């Protein structure tokens, strides 16, 4: 069974995922990354920043991974200063795979979505909440976001959608 079909089956049946299924899901999502060649508008948060010798305008169309990288590592300082695009992507891949990280499952706009939340460890920057969140909507099939919520793990708890549930909870002193 394909991983997205497995996730849908778990979601629609309401059953608990097995440890082996959680591992399959983690490995799959770590491997997909942002959509290769996927483009989006840069937007206001990164307008005025420099990328590859050019000043970014909000209307510029750029690769999704670069937009998220500039927004979260440079503009919002969630990662340590000097973090490269490759290091940012690697930290998101790691965040989906950490066994002590959590995974939520929710229905958003009639589509299933997973959110992976794990400690930032060495990737925490000056304005980090100490946790990394990676969004994975099943219909899209690639990461939709990767950031460090200001409120850390509380971000997930405070933004719980109706019908959201944990596939596995993060290991913390407070959960």
N, C-alpha and C positions, 0 to 999 in steps of 0.2 A: 504494500500500500504506500502511495506517495505521502510525503510528510504533510503537505497541506490537507490531503484527504484525511489523514490520521487526526490532525488538529480539529478539523470540522466534525469528525465522528465523536471525538472526545467532547467537543463543545455542545453538540446537539443531543448527545446521550446524557450529558451531565455526570458521567462517570469520572472517577479519579484516573489520572494518567499513571502508568507504571514508571518505575525508575528508568527502565530501558527506553520507554517512549520519550521521557523527558530528555534523555541523552540524545536520542535521534533528533528531536526538535532543536536542541541547542546546537548540535553540529550542523544541521541544515541551515538554520538562521545565521550562524556565524559565517557560513560560506557564501551567502547571497550578497551581502553588502548593499550599498546604494546601487540603483539601476545604472549599469554601464551605459554611458552615452545619454543618460537622462538629464534634461536641462530644465532650469527654472529661472525666474527673474531673481536678481540679486537681492533686491528689496532695500528698504531704508536702513535696517540695522548694520549693513556692511558698506553702505554708500560712503565713499571717501577713503576707504582702505585701499592699500596697494596690493595688487596681485600680478605677479610676473611682469613687473615694470609698468603696469597701467593702473590708473586710479579707477576704482569701481564706481559705476553709476547705478542707482537703484533700478533703472530699466534694463541694465545689461543682462543678457541671458548667459548663464554659466552652468557648469555641471553641478548636479545636486550635491555631490560629496564636497565640492569646493565651497559652495554656498554655506552648507552646514559647518564645515571646518572654520571658515572665516567668521561666521556668526558666533560660534560657541568657543573657539579657542582664542581668537584675536579680539573681537568686539566685546564679548561678554566675559572673557578671561576665566572660563571654567576649567581650562587645562593650563598646565605650567607654561610660562613664557618660553618661546622658542620651540614649542611642540610643532612638528611637521605634519603635513597632510597624512603621510604614511603612518606616523605614530598615532594620530587621532583615529584613523581607521582601525589600526591594530588594537587600540584600547577598547573600541566598540566591539570588535570580534571577541576579545577576551571577556568583556562584560557579559556577553550572551552565553559564555561557556563556564563561568565560575560556578562550581557546584554549590557555593554558599549564597548565590544570587537567587532572586525570585523571578517568577514568571506569572503575569496576570493574563487573563483571557476575558475579552469583552466583546460585545456586539456594538459597533459604532457605524451609523449610517447604513444599517442593514447588512453590514459586513463584519466578519470576525477579525479581531486584531489581538496580537500578543504584545505585551510590553515586558521587556527584560530589565530588571533593576538589580544592580550589584554595586558593591563598594568600589570607589574610584581607585583605591590603593595609591600607587605612585603617580597616577594621572590627575590627581586633584590639583587644581590651580588656585589662585588667590580668591576667586569668587565662586568656588565650587561648594556645593552642598554636601560633598563627600560621597555621592552616589552617582552612577552613570545609568541613564535610561536609554534603551534602544527600542524604537517602535517598529513593529512588523505587521502590516495589514495583509491578510492572506490573499485577497483579490489582487493586490498590487504585486506581491511576490518578492519585494525588495524592502530594505529598510526605508522607513519614511522619515525618521529622525534619529538623532543621537546627541544627547545633551546631558548636562549635570544639573538637575533641578536645584534651584536655590534652597528649597526646603528639604532636600535630600529625600529620604524614604517617606517623609510626611507628605511629599508631593503626590505620591501614588495614593496614599490613604485619603488625602484631602480631595483628590480628583477622581474618586471612585465613581465609575459610571454605573447606571442601573444594570444589574445582571452581571457585573464584573465579578470574577472569582479568581482566587489564586490556583494556578496549576501546581506551583510549589512556592512556599514562602521563603523569603531570604532568611538566612541564619543571622540573628542579632540577639543582643541581650534583651531587647524590648518586644520581640514578636513571639 
